[in-house]
Amino acid sequence: MVAFGFTNEYSLKSKEISKENEVNLAYSDPSSNTYISVNGKAEFVDDQARKDAYFSPRIKAWFPEGVEDPNLILIKVSPSTAEYWDSNSSKMVVAFKILKAIVTGDTPDLGKHDTIKF
């Protein structure tokens, strides 16, 4: 499993990755209390077929020349670990469980949580 994203080859982000390629990707959907955190190593990929496959109109806002933009490059992230949290409870129920845990000294059961190593 790998993730790809677009960036400007000469951006500050690209310079940072060139110096330190350990990265974290995070996703959250607060409306459903779902959260994912992925740690991995980033590298740059200049692959025209992948650029064509992943490019969308949204990305064109940053790269008006499209997939032919000379500054456009892909960041490939190969994960080492991923962690997720998933709760079926509403925010009010989660808040109550946390408050209850604080008062009782117990650990709240907030749903599913696991760590995956790749």
C-alpha angles and dihedrals in degrees: 000000000000134000128218131201136169128245142158108270090223099044127120088250090058091050090050093050090048089058099038119014099183105111141172126218117197132191127184135181103183092180089067097028092241121144133173130186121187125189120197150123123286128212135170120251124190099194116149094198091055092045089054092047097049102035116110137176089259091062091051088073088072097031107039092176089062123214089342092064106126092218095053115110135159125240111214117200118198107196125228098178137005129193128193139187122196125177127180091198126100120249089257092055091046090050090049092050091050092048090048091051091051091052097043098035091235126129112255120239101226099167135269122355130168143155122223124199120204 
